[in-house]
Amino acid sequence: MFNKILIANRGEIAVRIIRACKELGIRSVAVYSEADRDAMHTRLADESICIGPAPSPLSYLNIPAIMAAAEVTDSEAIHPGYGFLAENAEFAEIVIESGYTWIGPTPESMRIMGDKVKAKAKMETAGVPLVPGSDGAVGSVDEAKKVAKSTGFPLIIKAASGGGGRGMQIVHSEPALPNAFNKCQSEAAACFGDNTVFIEKFLEEPRHVEVQVLGDTHGNLIHLYERECSMQRNNQKVLEEAPSPSLDEETRQAICAAGLAAAKAVDYVGAGTIEFLVNPDNSFYFMEMNTRIQVEHPVTEWITGVDLIEWQIRVAAGEKLAFTQKQIKIKGHAIECRINAEHPFKFTPSPGTVELYHAPGGRSVRVDSAIYTGYKIPPHYDSMIGKIITHARDRQKCIRRMQRAIDELAIIGVTTNIELHQRLLANPGFQSGKFNIHFLERWLAQMRV
């Protein structure tokens, strides 16, 4: 096992990893920007080191600064968390070539799954269901028109290197195709440094369901069932739950098997997530794979009892998984609400000083956060400041527990999205479990706030 791990991240995920390190008896090193000098992760880690000014490119995305921090602190391994450099295969390669252990999948797996065109080709050979569309990259408007004739409208143009809801254009008719194609290429180049795009049939009323997988370096690979992630706006998740309330047992087994097949196709090691779109008839299609830990990993931990961060570390240290697929059972239901420092309905960021913070408690309530009373939320990073996760024997009990927890949560000094969660949890459509990825945006459009 490692003696010391450097965490190349910030905020609640850095705190989460530090806690896992402490429980494993491993010393932790926090890196921080000048804006994060007083952040929680710098206070909890055994050591902390400044890696640059507030802007991400000069700090949390600054590979030379992170590697220098690892060297001067005698770290043995680097955990990237999520976001920033977590899915950067070049960074992973530099870590490994520099003699450190990368706590994540191989750079090759990351490259394949990080390129949506290559990933689709790999999934096709693995027999994973794919959305109808182009066979590979589409290089011109004329090619796009040919694909459109076979897929029909509506269709979606996607950046091959895209993610986070960016680099996508939905097209409903042929006259709109040229402008949408050029716009998607330009956005892909600007956001990801790669203007490669491809085309898929646009599924109009799907749900977003993802499968958690975990593999070791000894050839063992298991799934930890699925998460429902349809509650989102602008392709950004707001609330997640596990298991999905919409899947019957036959579909659950089929989608989890497809997730395993996808991971096996790239010899996956560590924790990863395969995302699917599920139609109303329960047919499903591969969307992408996230080669890192997910924001919503706690709901899976609740229903399976597996500590995913701990096992990321154990697997990277060469340990075998201590459980088999048959031993992984679903126990109850879990829900996660993302708490953001933003207006609950206008979604404008609200950085500033937290004048008072009171976290909820009680049975089966978990809070993953990095804020405290007096903390100054910087304006330079993502607006998410924490997550509330609840667990109960069934979904309705879990919803009520989350309602109680959200009501107990107090954050004064900055605007948060607490009211959004209060209204959403009370919504009959949400409570029914019968919704798709458009539910939240359509509901918000109808609201008068």
Secondary structure, DSSP 8 states (H G I E B T S, - for coil): --SEEEE---HHHHHHHHHHHHHHT-EEEEEEEGGGTT-HHHHHSSEEEEEE-SSGGGTTT-HHHHHHHHHHTT--EEE--SSTTTT-HHHHHHHHHTT-EESSS-HHHHHHHHSHHHHHHHHHHHT--B-SB-SS-B-SHHHHHHHHHHH-SSEEEEEEEEETTEEEEEE-SGGGHHHHHHHHHHHHHHHHS---EEEEE--SS-EEEEEEEEE-TTS-EEEEEEEEEEEEETTEEEEEEES-TT--HHHHHHHHHHHHHHHHHTT--EEEEEEEEE-TTS-EEEEEEE-S--TTHHHHHHHH---HHHHHHHHHTT---SS-GGG----SEEEEEEEESB-TTT--B--EE-SEEE---STTEEEEE---TT-EE-TTS-SEEEEEEEEESSHHHHHHHHHHHHHH-EEESS--SHHHHHHHHH-HHHHHT---TTHHHHHHHH---
